[in-house]
Amino acid sequence: MNTRQACEAVVRTAVALADQGYLAGVGGNLALRIDAERFAVTPSASDYYAMSPDDICVLRLDTLEQLAGHGKPSVESGLHAGVLKARPDCMASVHTHQPVASAFTLLDRPLPMQGEEARRLIGEAVPMCAYAPSGTSWLASNVGKRIRPDLNAYLMRNHGAVCLGATLEDACRVVRLLEQEAIAWFQRALNAQPESRLHQRALHCLEEDPQ
Ligand SMILES: [Zn+2]
């Protein structure tokens, strides 16, 4: 994949994820490895629907030096670079603010994967990385410490998720599966509670989720 193709793929994928509600406005960001030294990343706080391949930032993996792109690189560029360096088998790193998995990050616990496809593509349980403010090296470090070769999703406390894949398509599949597993977790938790109006309303909201 050349640089142009990588930037086009990042734009296409960002729009698709925004369409599905996984980025929440201008939140979230994604990175795609171009080669051993460079990666493409979405620009900071940009409207995904107005973005062109020329806006996508091309950075060095080791120093984050910007080599191309009109935009200012995402504040989570350091997080993505750390993840891509720790997982040479992954080409793509997608950070989402996906609704239900992000709600789960209010809880301080890992999210177990129950479905067969989720267990195969993500791993046994998605860990909860300790809280740190967005865009800090502290957050990149908290996620970096949890990276394992057999885990393709990570939750960040009070924030969102990082999903990995051998390709951008695989990373997006991880995003969708993670959301489904978070919805299923809340449904199980609510079903374990005594009947109540809150229980009924929450179940109704989860069933209305477009996923
Ligand atoms: Zn974020």
Residues whose N, C-alpha, C, O or C-beta is under 5 A from the ligand:
A	BS01	ZN	G28 G160
